[in-house]
Amino acid sequence: MSRKKVTMTLIDKKGPMGCHHGHKIGDRFDFDTDRGKLCPMVMHVAFPYIDILRYGGELPRGKDGDIRFCCPDADVINVFRIDVED
């Protein structure tokens, strides 16, 4: 079984402050090749979601049918979408 390709795209921002790591809406990251470019706090939140998706699990979908998670920094609250490809 091959691992699924996972990308994360910054799609929205809810907090009043800019990202401390410099991420901007529209930034897209490949989980396997861009790990060093992602904020460690984002990676901490993203990893369980990605692990579940890669190995056949399902996650709740948003109103648009996508999978989203937020940065844990309450002053920033960047919203990321996860996309999975076989």
PDB file of N, CA, C and O in Angstrom:
ATOM      1  N   MET A   1       0.850  -1.180   0.000  1.00  0.00           N
ATOM      2  CA  MET A   1       0.000   0.000   0.000  1.00  0.00           C
ATOM      3  C   MET A   1       0.893   1.240   0.000  1.00  0.00           C
ATOM      4  O   MET A   1       1.754   1.380   0.869  1.00  0.00           O
ATOM      5  N   SER A   2       0.699   2.130  -0.954  1.00  0.00           N
ATOM      6  CA  SER A   2       1.511   3.340  -0.992  1.00  0.00           C
ATOM      7  C   SER A   2       0.888   4.420  -0.119  1.00  0.00           C
ATOM      8  O   SER A   2      -0.326   4.489   0.073  1.00  0.00           O
ATOM      9  N   ARG A   3       1.773   5.254   0.395  1.00  0.00           N
ATOM     10  CA  ARG A   3       1.283   6.349   1.222  1.00  0.00           C
ATOM     11  C   ARG A   3       0.600   7.387   0.363  1.00  0.00           C
ATOM     12  O   ARG A   3       1.015   7.647  -0.766  1.00  0.00           O
ATOM     13  N   LYS A   4      -0.436   7.971   0.896  1.00  0.00           N
ATOM     14  CA  LYS A   4      -1.166   9.004   0.178  1.00  0.00           C
ATOM     15  C   LYS A   4      -0.419  10.329   0.271  1.00  0.00           C
ATOM     16  O   LYS A   4       0.221  10.631   1.278  1.00  0.00           O
ATOM     17  N   LYS A   5      -0.514  11.102  -0.788  1.00  0.00           N
ATOM     18  CA  LYS A   5       0.088  12.439  -0.784  1.00  0.00           C
ATOM     19  C   LYS A   5      -0.855  13.383  -0.038  1.00  0.00           C
ATOM     20  O   LYS A   5      -2.057  13.411  -0.301  1.00  0.00           O
ATOM     21  N   VAL A   6      -0.301  14.145   0.883  1.00  0.00           N
ATOM     22  CA  VAL A   6      -1.093  15.065   1.686  1.00  0.00           C
ATOM     23  C   VAL A   6      -0.536  16.472   1.527  1.00  0.00           C
ATOM     24  O   VAL A   6       0.661  16.704   1.694  1.00  0.00           O
ATOM     25  N   THR A   7      -1.419  17.402   1.204  1.00  0.00           N
ATOM     26  CA  THR A   7      -1.028  18.803   1.155  1.00  0.00           C
ATOM     27  C   THR A   7      -1.933  19.601   2.075  1.00  0.00           C
ATOM     28  O   THR A   7      -3.084  19.240   2.323  1.00  0.00           O
ATOM     29  N   MET A   8      -1.380  20.690   2.571  1.00  0.00           N
ATOM     30  CA  MET A   8      -2.125  21.597   3.436  1.00  0.00           C
ATOM     31  C   MET A   8      -2.040  22.984   2.821  1.00  0.00           C
ATOM     32  O   MET A   8      -0.962  23.436   2.435  1.00  0.00           O
ATOM     33  N   THR A   9      -3.177  23.654   2.734  1.00  0.00           N
ATOM     34  CA  THR A   9      -3.233  24.991   2.163  1.00  0.00           C
ATOM     35  C   THR A   9      -3.827  25.943   3.190  1.00  0.00           C
ATOM     36  O   THR A   9      -4.870  25.660   3.780  1.00  0.00           O
ATOM     37  N   LEU A  10      -3.165  27.058   3.398  1.00  0.00           N
ATOM     38  CA  LEU A  10      -3.682  28.095   4.301  1.00  0.00           C
ATOM     39  C   LEU A  10      -4.787  28.828   3.551  1.00  0.00           C
ATOM     40  O   LEU A  10      -4.528  29.501   2.554  1.00  0.00           O
ATOM     41  N   ILE A  11      -6.031  28.694   4.039  1.00  0.00           N
ATOM     42  CA  ILE A  11      -7.178  29.217   3.297  1.00  0.00           C
ATOM     43  C   ILE A  11      -7.874  30.396   3.967  1.00  0.00           C
ATOM     44  O   ILE A  11      -8.648  31.099   3.318  1.00  0.00           O
ATOM     45  N   ASP A  12      -7.616  30.627   5.245  1.00  0.00           N
ATOM     46  CA  ASP A  12      -8.313  31.711   5.941  1.00  0.00           C
ATOM     47  C   ASP A  12      -7.534  32.081   7.191  1.00  0.00           C
ATOM     48  O   ASP A  12      -6.639  31.354   7.622  1.00  0.00           O
ATOM     49  N   LYS A  13      -7.882  33.210   7.760  1.00  0.00           N
ATOM     50  CA  LYS A  13      -7.245  33.706   8.977  1.00  0.00           C
ATOM     51  C   LYS A  13      -8.329  34.335   9.826  1.00  0.00           C
ATOM     52  O   LYS A  13      -9.116  35.142   9.330  1.00  0.00           O
ATOM     53  N   LYS A  14      -8.381  33.974  11.104  1.00  0.00           N
ATOM     54  CA  LYS A  14      -9.435  34.459  11.994  1.00  0.00           C
ATOM     55  C   LYS A  14      -8.921  35.391  13.093  1.00  0.00           C
ATOM     56  O   LYS A  14      -9.685  36.205  13.611  1.00  0.00           O
ATOM     57  N   GLY A  15      -7.659  35.287  13.451  1.00  0.00           N
ATOM     58  CA  GLY A  15      -7.130  36.076  14.557  1.00  0.00           C
ATOM     59  C   GLY A  15      -6.656  37.456  14.133  1.00  0.00           C
ATOM     60  O   GLY A  15      -6.505  37.724  12.941  1.00  0.00           O
ATOM     61  N   PRO A  16      -6.418  38.343  15.116  1.00  0.00           N
ATOM     62  CA  PRO A  16      -6.020  39.724  14.822  1.00  0.00           C
ATOM     63  C   PRO A  16      -4.544  39.911  14.484  1.00  0.00           C
ATOM     64  O   PRO A  16      -4.173  40.944  13.927  1.00  0.00           O
ATOM     65  N   MET A  17      -3.705  38.950  14.802  1.00  0.00           N
ATOM     66  CA  MET A  17      -2.263  39.081  14.593  1.00  0.00           C
ATOM     67  C   MET A  17      -1.818  38.340  13.335  1.00  0.00           C
ATOM     68  O   MET A  17      -2.487  37.411  12.881  1.00  0.00           O
ATOM     69  N   GLY A  18      -0.679  38.761  12.776  1.00  0.00           N
ATOM     70  CA  GLY A  18      -0.069  38.047  11.672  1.00  0.00           C
ATOM     71  C   GLY A  18       0.598  36.779  12.172  1.00  0.00           C
ATOM     72  O   GLY A  18       0.900  36.650  13.359  1.00  0.00           O
ATOM     73  N   CYS A  19       0.823  35.857  11.272  1.00  0.00           N
ATOM     74  CA  CYS A  19       1.473  34.599  11.620  1.00  0.00           C
ATOM     75  C   CYS A  19       2.920  34.860  12.041  1.00  0.00           C
ATOM     76  O   CYS A  19       3.658  35.561  11.349  1.00  0.00           O
ATOM     77  N   HIS A  20       3.312  34.299  13.162  1.00  0.00           N
ATOM     78  CA  HIS A  20       4.666  34.476  13.691  1.00  0.00           C
ATOM     79  C   HIS A  20       5.704  33.741  12.850  1.00  0.00           C
ATOM     80  O   HIS A  20       6.897  34.031  12.927  1.00  0.00           O
ATOM     81  N   HIS A  21       5.239  32.792  12.049  1.00  0.00           N
ATOM     82  CA  HIS A  21       6.152  32.020  11.199  1.00  0.00           C
ATOM     83  C   HIS A  21       6.151  32.556   9.759  1.00  0.00           C
ATOM     84  O   HIS A  21       6.908  32.084   8.912  1.00  0.00           O
ATOM     85  N   GLY A  22       5.292  33.546   9.499  1.00  0.00           N
ATOM     86  CA  GLY A  22       5.258  34.179   8.189  1.00  0.00           C
ATOM     87  C   GLY A  22       4.330  33.557   7.168  1.00  0.00           C
ATOM     88  O   GLY A  22       4.372  33.939   5.998  1.00  0.00           O
ATOM     89  N   HIS A  23       3.491  32.610   7.570  1.00  0.00           N
ATOM     90  CA  HIS A  23       2.566  31.986   6.628  1.00  0.00           C
ATOM     91  C   HIS A  23       1.499  32.995   6.190  1.00  0.00           C
ATOM     92  O   HIS A  23       1.056  33.837   6.971  1.00  0.00           O
ATOM     93  N   LYS A  24       1.103  32.884   4.919  1.00  0.00           N
ATOM     94  CA  LYS A  24       0.101  33.774   4.329  1.00  0.00           C
ATOM     95  C   LYS A  24      -0.975  32.940   3.632  1.00  0.00           C
ATOM     96  O   LYS A  24      -0.721  31.817   3.196  1.00  0.00           O
ATOM     97  N   ILE A  25      -2.179  33.506   3.533  1.00  0.00           N
ATOM     98  CA  ILE A  25      -3.268  32.829   2.832  1.00  0.00           C
ATOM     99  C   ILE A  25      -2.803  32.488   1.418  1.00  0.00           C
ATOM    100  O   ILE A  25      -2.226  33.320   0.718  1.00  0.00           O
ATOM    101  N   GLY A  26      -3.065  31.258   1.021  1.00  0.00           N
ATOM    102  CA  GLY A  26      -2.649  30.751  -0.283  1.00  0.00           C
ATOM    103  C   GLY A  26      -1.406  29.881  -0.223  1.00  0.00           C
ATOM    104  O   GLY A  26      -1.130  29.139  -1.165  1.00  0.00           O
ATOM    105  N   ASP A  27      -0.643  29.959   0.879  1.00  0.00           N
ATOM    106  CA  ASP A  27       0.535  29.097   1.017  1.00  0.00           C
ATOM    107  C   ASP A  27       0.090  27.643   1.010  1.00  0.00           C
ATOM    108  O   ASP A  27      -0.894  27.275   1.652  1.00  0.00           O
ATOM    109  N   ARG A  28       0.837  26.819   0.269  1.00  0.00           N
ATOM    110  CA  ARG A  28       0.508  25.388   0.159  1.00  0.00           C
ATOM    111  C   ARG A  28       1.753  24.590   0.521  1.00  0.00           C
ATOM    112  O   ARG A  28       2.861  24.924   0.102  1.00  0.00           O
ATOM    113  N   PHE A  29       1.558  23.530   1.305  1.00  0.00           N
ATOM    114  CA  PHE A  29       2.678  22.741   1.800  1.00  0.00           C
ATOM    115  C   PHE A  29       2.425  21.258   1.567  1.00  0.00           C
ATOM    116  O   PHE A  29       1.346  20.749   1.869  1.00  0.00           O
ATOM    117  N   ASP A  30       3.428  20.567   1.026  1.00  0.00           N
ATOM    118  CA  ASP A  30       3.405  19.121   0.900  1.00  0.00           C
ATOM    119  C   ASP A  30       3.906  18.564   2.231  1.00  0.00           C
ATOM    120  O   ASP A  30       4.991  18.922   2.690  1.00  0.00           O
ATOM    121  N   PHE A  31       3.116  17.693   2.844  1.00  0.00           N
ATOM    122  CA  PHE A  31       3.476  17.197   4.171  1.00  0.00           C
ATOM    123  C   PHE A  31       4.833  16.508   4.186  1.00  0.00           C
ATOM    124  O   PHE A  31       5.572  16.632   5.163  1.00  0.00           O
ATOM    125  N   ASP A  32       5.176  15.784   3.122  1.00  0.00           N
ATOM    126  CA  ASP A  32       6.425  15.030   3.108  1.00  0.00           C
ATOM    127  C   ASP A  32       7.652  15.871   2.775  1.00  0.00           C
ATOM    128  O   ASP A  32       8.735  15.614   3.301  1.00  0.00           O
ATOM    129  N   THR A  33       7.501  16.862   1.916  1.00  0.00           N
ATOM    130  CA  THR A  33       8.685  17.599   1.464  1.00  0.00           C
ATOM    131  C   THR A  33       8.828  18.991   2.062  1.00  0.00           C
ATOM    132  O   THR A  33       9.901  19.588   1.973  1.00  0.00           O
ATOM    133  N   ASP A  34       7.773  19.520   2.667  1.00  0.00           N
ATOM    134  CA  ASP A  34       7.815  20.889   3.191  1.00  0.00           C
ATOM    135  C   ASP A  34       7.732  20.976   4.712  1.00  0.00           C
ATOM    136  O   ASP A  34       7.456  22.049   5.249  1.00  0.00           O
ATOM    137  N   ARG A  35       7.962  19.889   5.404  1.00  0.00           N
ATOM    138  CA  ARG A  35       7.817  19.905   6.872  1.00  0.00           C
ATOM    139  C   ARG A  35       8.643  20.992   7.538  1.00  0.00           C
ATOM    140  O   ARG A  35       8.169  21.629   8.479  1.00  0.00           O
ATOM    141  N   GLY A  36       9.846  21.216   7.084  1.00  0.00           N
ATOM    142  CA  GLY A  36      10.698  22.221   7.701  1.00  0.00           C
ATOM    143  C   GLY A  36      10.232  23.646   7.464  1.00  0.00           C
ATOM    144  O   GLY A  36      10.694  24.574   8.129  1.00  0.00           O
ATOM    145  N   LYS A  37       9.318  23.825   6.520  1.00  0.00           N
ATOM    146  CA  LYS A  37       8.791  25.157   6.216  1.00  0.00           C
ATOM    147  C   LYS A  37       7.560  25.498   7.035  1.00  0.00           C
ATOM    148  O   LYS A  37       7.171  26.662   7.128  1.00  0.00           O
ATOM    149  N   LEU A  38       6.951  24.489   7.625  1.00  0.00           N
ATOM    150  CA  LEU A  38       5.722  24.701   8.398  1.00  0.00           C
ATOM    151  C   LEU A  38       6.023  25.043   9.849  1.00  0.00           C
ATOM    152  O   LEU A  38       6.957  24.511  10.448  1.00  0.00           O
ATOM    153  N   CYS A  39       5.224  25.931  10.397  1.00  0.00           N
ATOM    154  CA  CYS A  39       5.321  26.283  11.810  1.00  0.00           C
ATOM    155  C   CYS A  39       5.190  25.012  12.660  1.00  0.00           C
ATOM    156  O   CYS A  39       4.309  24.195  12.393  1.00  0.00           O
ATOM    157  N   PRO A  40       6.033  24.827  13.662  1.00  0.00           N
ATOM    158  CA  PRO A  40       5.941  23.634  14.509  1.00  0.00           C
ATOM    159  C   PRO A  40       4.584  23.483  15.203  1.00  0.00           C
ATOM    160  O   PRO A  40       4.130  22.362  15.433  1.00  0.00           O
ATOM    161  N   MET A  41       3.939  24.592  15.535  1.00  0.00           N
ATOM    162  CA  MET A  41       2.619  24.495  16.176  1.00  0.00           C
ATOM    163  C   MET A  41       1.586  23.955  15.198  1.00  0.00           C
ATOM    164  O   MET A  41       0.703  23.191  15.586  1.00  0.00           O
ATOM    165  N   VAL A  42       1.690  24.347  13.932  1.00  0.00           N
ATOM    166  CA  VAL A  42       0.783  23.821  12.906  1.00  0.00           C
ATOM    167  C   VAL A  42       1.023  22.323  12.717  1.00  0.00           C
ATOM    168  O   VAL A  42       0.075  21.541  12.639  1.00  0.00           O
ATOM    169  N   MET A  43       2.280  21.934  12.646  1.00  0.00           N
ATOM    170  CA  MET A  43       2.607  20.511  12.490  1.00  0.00           C
ATOM    171  C   MET A  43       2.068  19.682  13.649  1.00  0.00           C
ATOM    172  O   MET A  43       1.594  18.563  13.452  1.00  0.00           O
ATOM    173  N   HIS A  44       2.140  20.228  14.843  1.00  0.00           N
ATOM    174  CA  HIS A  44       1.651  19.514  16.027  1.00  0.00           C
ATOM    175  C   HIS A  44       0.155  19.212  15.901  1.00  0.00           C
ATOM    176  O   HIS A  44      -0.303  18.135  16.284  1.00  0.00           O
ATOM    177  N   VAL A  45      -0.589  20.160  15.368  1.00  0.00           N
ATOM    178  CA  VAL A  45      -2.035  19.968  15.194  1.00  0.00           C
ATOM    179  C   VAL A  45      -2.323  19.088  13.983  1.00  0.00           C
ATOM    180  O   VAL A  45      -3.211  18.237  14.035  1.00  0.00           O
ATOM    181  N   ALA A  46      -1.579  19.283  12.889  1.00  0.00           N
ATOM    182  CA  ALA A  46      -1.859  18.582  11.642  1.00  0.00           C
ATOM    183  C   ALA A  46      -1.538  17.090  11.690  1.00  0.00           C
ATOM    184  O   ALA A  46      -2.240  16.284  11.078  1.00  0.00           O
ATOM    185  N   PHE A  47      -0.495  16.723  12.405  1.00  0.00           N
ATOM    186  CA  PHE A  47      -0.019  15.343  12.337  1.00  0.00           C
ATOM    187  C   PHE A  47      -1.090  14.290  12.642  1.00  0.00           C
ATOM    188  O   PHE A  47      -1.212  13.337  11.874  1.00  0.00           O
ATOM    189  N   PRO A  48      -1.868  14.410  13.716  1.00  0.00           N
ATOM    190  CA  PRO A  48      -2.881  13.368  13.954  1.00  0.00           C
ATOM    191  C   PRO A  48      -3.908  13.258  12.828  1.00  0.00           C
ATOM    192  O   PRO A  48      -4.329  12.156  12.478  1.00  0.00           O
ATOM    193  N   TYR A  49      -4.311  14.389  12.264  1.00  0.00           N
ATOM    194  CA  TYR A  49      -5.250  14.364  11.142  1.00  0.00           C
ATOM    195  C   TYR A  49      -4.643  13.614   9.958  1.00  0.00           C
ATOM    196  O   TYR A  49      -5.288  12.752   9.363  1.00  0.00           O
ATOM    197  N   ILE A  50      -3.416  13.945   9.630  1.00  0.00           N
ATOM    198  CA  ILE A  50      -2.744  13.348   8.476  1.00  0.00           C
ATOM    199  C   ILE A  50      -2.522  11.856   8.692  1.00  0.00           C
ATOM    200  O   ILE A  50      -2.707  11.060   7.772  1.00  0.00           O
ATOM    201  N   ASP A  51      -2.136  11.485   9.879  1.00  0.00           N
ATOM    202  CA  ASP A  51      -1.921  10.080  10.201  1.00  0.00           C
ATOM    203  C   ASP A  51      -3.214   9.281  10.010  1.00  0.00           C
ATOM    204  O   ASP A  51      -3.194   8.192   9.437  1.00  0.00           O
ATOM    205  N   ILE A  52      -4.314   9.813  10.480  1.00  0.00           N
ATOM    206  CA  ILE A  52      -5.612   9.150  10.319  1.00  0.00           C
ATOM    207  C   ILE A  52      -5.956   8.998   8.841  1.00  0.00           C
ATOM    208  O   ILE A  52      -6.351   7.918   8.402  1.00  0.00           O
ATOM    209  N   LEU A  53      -5.808  10.070   8.078  1.00  0.00           N
ATOM    210  CA  LEU A  53      -6.175  10.046   6.657  1.00  0.00           C
ATOM    211  C   LEU A  53      -5.283   9.133   5.832  1.00  0.00           C
ATOM    212  O   LEU A  53      -5.763   8.438   4.937  1.00  0.00           O
ATOM    213  N   ARG A  54      -4.010   9.131   6.123  1.00  0.00           N
ATOM    214  CA  ARG A  54      -3.076   8.308   5.343  1.00  0.00           C
ATOM    215  C   ARG A  54      -3.322   6.830   5.486  1.00  0.00           C
ATOM    216  O   ARG A  54      -3.047   6.059   4.566  1.00  0.00           O
ATOM    217  N   TYR A  55      -3.835   6.426   6.621  1.00  0.00           N
ATOM    218  CA  TYR A  55      -3.986   4.997   6.872  1.00  0.00           C
ATOM    219  C   TYR A  55      -5.441   4.549   6.853  1.00  0.00           C
ATOM    220  O   TYR A  55      -5.822   3.591   7.525  1.00  0.00           O
ATOM    221  N   GLY A  56      -6.262   5.278   6.053  1.00  0.00           N
ATOM    222  CA  GLY A  56      -7.607   4.801   5.765  1.00  0.00           C
ATOM    223  C   GLY A  56      -8.717   5.330   6.634  1.00  0.00           C
ATOM    224  O   GLY A  56      -9.879   4.990   6.413  1.00  0.00           O
ATOM    225  N   GLY A  57      -8.404   6.144   7.608  1.00  0.00           N
ATOM    226  CA  GLY A  57      -9.439   6.681   8.479  1.00  0.00           C
ATOM    227  C   GLY A  57     -10.196   7.829   7.830  1.00  0.00           C
ATOM    228  O   GLY A  57      -9.797   8.350   6.788  1.00  0.00           O
ATOM    229  N   GLU A  58     -11.263   8.198   8.451  1.00  0.00           N
ATOM    230  CA  GLU A  58     -12.093   9.313   7.992  1.00  0.00           C
ATOM    231  C   GLU A  58     -12.146  10.376   9.079  1.00  0.00           C
ATOM    232  O   GLU A  58     -12.044  10.082  10.269  1.00  0.00           O
ATOM    233  N   LEU A  59     -12.306  11.615   8.640  1.00  0.00           N
ATOM    234  CA  LEU A  59     -12.460  12.741   9.556  1.00  0.00           C
ATOM    235  C   LEU A  59     -13.741  13.483   9.213  1.00  0.00           C
ATOM    236  O   LEU A  59     -14.223  13.409   8.083  1.00  0.00           O
ATOM    237  N   PRO A  60     -14.293  14.196  10.186  1.00  0.00           N
ATOM    238  CA  PRO A  60     -15.489  14.993   9.881  1.00  0.00           C
ATOM    239  C   PRO A  60     -15.179  16.009   8.776  1.00  0.00           C
ATOM    240  O   PRO A  60     -14.086  16.573   8.720  1.00  0.00           O
ATOM    241  N   ARG A  61     -16.133  16.220   7.931  1.00  0.00           N
ATOM    242  CA  ARG A  61     -15.986  17.171   6.827  1.00  0.00           C
ATOM    243  C   ARG A  61     -16.749  18.449   7.165  1.00  0.00           C
ATOM    244  O   ARG A  61     -17.772  18.414   7.849  1.00  0.00           O
ATOM    245  N   GLY A  62     -16.236  19.576   6.678  1.00  0.00           N
ATOM    246  CA  GLY A  62     -16.891  20.863   6.875  1.00  0.00           C
ATOM    247  C   GLY A  62     -18.082  21.018   5.961  1.00  0.00           C
ATOM    248  O   GLY A  62     -18.398  20.125   5.175  1.00  0.00           O
ATOM    249  N   LYS A  63     -18.736  22.145   6.066  1.00  0.00           N
ATOM    250  CA  LYS A  63     -19.931  22.397   5.266  1.00  0.00           C
ATOM    251  C   LYS A  63     -19.649  22.364   3.765  1.00  0.00           C
ATOM    252  O   LYS A  63     -20.552  22.103   2.970  1.00  0.00           O
ATOM    253  N   ASP A  64     -18.399  22.629   3.373  1.00  0.00           N
ATOM    254  CA  ASP A  64     -18.018  22.574   1.958  1.00  0.00           C
ATOM    255  C   ASP A  64     -17.474  21.204   1.555  1.00  0.00           C
ATOM    256  O   ASP A  64     -17.036  21.022   0.419  1.00  0.00           O
ATOM    257  N   GLY A  65     -17.499  20.245   2.475  1.00  0.00           N
ATOM    258  CA  GLY A  65     -17.033  18.899   2.180  1.00  0.00           C
ATOM    259  C   GLY A  65     -15.538  18.714   2.339  1.00  0.00           C
ATOM    260  O   GLY A  65     -15.002  17.656   2.011  1.00  0.00           O
ATOM    261  N   ASP A  66     -14.865  19.733   2.840  1.00  0.00           N
ATOM    262  CA  ASP A  66     -13.411  19.627   2.996  1.00  0.00           C
ATOM    263  C   ASP A  66     -13.028  19.378   4.453  1.00  0.00           C
ATOM    264  O   ASP A  66     -13.867  19.410   5.353  1.00  0.00           O
ATOM    265  N   ILE A  67     -11.740  19.132   4.655  1.00  0.00           N
ATOM    266  CA  ILE A  67     -11.200  18.885   5.994  1.00  0.00           C
ATOM    267  C   ILE A  67     -10.342  20.085   6.361  1.00  0.00           C
ATOM    268  O   ILE A  67      -9.416  20.448   5.636  1.00  0.00           O
ATOM    269  N   ARG A  68     -10.661  20.693   7.495  1.00  0.00           N
ATOM    270  CA  ARG A  68      -9.951  21.894   7.935  1.00  0.00           C
ATOM    271  C   ARG A  68      -9.487  21.746   9.376  1.00  0.00           C
ATOM    272  O   ARG A  68     -10.067  21.005  10.170  1.00  0.00           O
ATOM    273  N   PHE A  69      -8.431  22.472   9.681  1.00  0.00           N
ATOM    274  CA  PHE A  69      -7.980  22.582  11.071  1.00  0.00           C
ATOM    275  C   PHE A  69      -7.384  23.963  11.260  1.00  0.00           C
ATOM    276  O   PHE A  69      -7.061  24.646  10.288  1.00  0.00           O
ATOM    277  N   CYS A  70      -7.238  24.373  12.508  1.00  0.00           N
ATOM    278  CA  CYS A  70      -6.736  25.710  12.818  1.00  0.00           C
ATOM    279  C   CYS A  70      -5.412  25.664  13.556  1.00  0.00           C
ATOM    280  O   CYS A  70      -5.115  24.733  14.304  1.00  0.00           O
ATOM    281  N   CYS A  71      -4.640  26.690  13.318  1.00  0.00           N
ATOM    282  CA  CYS A  71      -3.435  26.952  14.086  1.00  0.00           C
ATOM    283  C   CYS A  71      -3.848  27.140  15.549  1.00  0.00           C
ATOM    284  O   CYS A  71      -4.877  27.763  15.811  1.00  0.00           O
ATOM    285  N   PRO A  72      -3.077  26.621  16.505  1.00  0.00           N
ATOM    286  CA  PRO A  72      -3.464  26.742  17.903  1.00  0.00           C
ATOM    287  C   PRO A  72      -3.152  28.098  18.545  1.00  0.00           C
ATOM    288  O   PRO A  72      -3.514  28.322  19.700  1.00  0.00           O
ATOM    289  N   ASP A  73      -2.495  28.995  17.829  1.00  0.00           N
ATOM    290  CA  ASP A  73      -2.174  30.304  18.395  1.00  0.00           C
ATOM    291  C   ASP A  73      -3.427  31.167  18.367  1.00  0.00           C
ATOM    292  O   ASP A  73      -3.890  31.551  17.293  1.00  0.00           O
ATOM    293  N   ALA A  74      -3.976  31.474  19.531  1.00  0.00           N
ATOM    294  CA  ALA A  74      -5.247  32.194  19.642  1.00  0.00           C
ATOM    295  C   ALA A  74      -5.196  33.597  19.048  1.00  0.00           C
ATOM    296  O   ALA A  74      -6.239  34.146  18.692  1.00  0.00           O
ATOM    297  N   ASP A  75      -4.022  34.184  18.934  1.00  0.00           N
ATOM    298  CA  ASP A  75      -3.904  35.510  18.341  1.00  0.00           C
ATOM    299  C   ASP A  75      -3.814  35.465  16.814  1.00  0.00           C
ATOM    300  O   ASP A  75      -4.012  36.483  16.152  1.00  0.00           O
ATOM    301  N   VAL A  76      -3.520  34.307  16.260  1.00  0.00           N
ATOM    302  CA  VAL A  76      -3.322  34.162  14.812  1.00  0.00           C
ATOM    303  C   VAL A  76      -4.501  33.417  14.177  1.00  0.00           C
ATOM    304  O   VAL A  76      -5.172  33.958  13.298  1.00  0.00           O
ATOM    305  N   ILE A  77      -4.752  32.208  14.607  1.00  0.00           N
ATOM    306  CA  ILE A  77      -5.827  31.324  14.127  1.00  0.00           C
ATOM    307  C   ILE A  77      -5.866  31.225  12.602  1.00  0.00           C
ATOM    308  O   ILE A  77      -6.858  31.592  11.971  1.00  0.00           O
ATOM    309  N   ASN A  78      -4.791  30.734  12.030  1.00  0.00           N
ATOM    310  CA  ASN A  78      -4.781  30.418  10.607  1.00  0.00           C
ATOM    311  C   ASN A  78      -5.591  29.154  10.379  1.00  0.00           C
ATOM    312  O   ASN A  78      -5.525  28.219  11.177  1.00  0.00           O
ATOM    313  N   VAL A  79      -6.355  29.118   9.296  1.00  0.00           N
ATOM    314  CA  VAL A  79      -7.188  27.970   8.958  1.00  0.00           C
ATOM    315  C   VAL A  79      -6.564  27.264   7.751  1.00  0.00           C
ATOM    316  O   VAL A  79      -6.344  27.877   6.707  1.00  0.00           O
ATOM    317  N   PHE A  80      -6.284  25.975   7.909  1.00  0.00           N
ATOM    318  CA  PHE A  80      -5.689  25.168   6.861  1.00  0.00           C
ATOM    319  C   PHE A  80      -6.675  24.132   6.353  1.00  0.00           C
ATOM    320  O   PHE A  80      -7.481  23.601   7.118  1.00  0.00           O
ATOM    321  N   ARG A  81      -6.606  23.844   5.049  1.00  0.00           N
ATOM    322  CA  ARG A  81      -7.374  22.758   4.448  1.00  0.00           C
ATOM    323  C   ARG A  81      -6.409  21.631   4.116  1.00  0.00           C
ATOM    324  O   ARG A  81      -5.303  21.871   3.631  1.00  0.00           O
ATOM    325  N   ILE A  82      -6.831  20.404   4.380  1.00  0.00           N
ATOM    326  CA  ILE A  82      -6.038  19.224   4.049  1.00  0.00           C
ATOM    327  C   ILE A  82      -6.607  18.577   2.796  1.00  0.00           C
ATOM    328  O   ILE A  82      -7.810  18.334   2.703  1.00  0.00           O
ATOM    329  N   ASP A  83      -5.729  18.297   1.829  1.00  0.00           N
ATOM    330  CA  ASP A  83      -6.113  17.577   0.624  1.00  0.00           C
ATOM    331  C   ASP A  83      -5.299  16.294   0.551  1.00  0.00           C
ATOM    332  O   ASP A  83      -4.094  16.299   0.804  1.00  0.00           O
ATOM    333  N   VAL A  84      -5.967  15.185   0.202  1.00  0.00           N
ATOM    334  CA  VAL A  84      -5.316  13.876   0.148  1.00  0.00           C
ATOM    335  C   VAL A  84      -5.477  13.295  -1.252  1.00  0.00           C
ATOM    336  O   VAL A  84      -6.571  13.296  -1.816  1.00  0.00           O
ATOM    337  N   GLU A  85      -4.370  12.798  -1.806  1.00  0.00           N
ATOM    338  CA  GLU A  85      -4.372  12.151  -3.112  1.00  0.00           C
ATOM    339  C   GLU A  85      -3.754  10.766  -2.968  1.00  0.00           C
ATOM    340  O   GLU A  85      -2.821  10.578  -2.188  1.00  0.00           O
ATOM    341  N   ASP A  86      -4.273   9.795  -3.722  1.00  0.00           N
ATOM    342  CA  ASP A  86      -3.686   8.457  -3.702  1.00  0.00           C
ATOM    343  C   ASP A  86      -2.392   8.444  -4.477  1.00  0.00           C
ATOM    344  O   ASP A  86      -1.743   7.403  -4.578  1.00  0.00           O
TER     345      ASP A  86
END
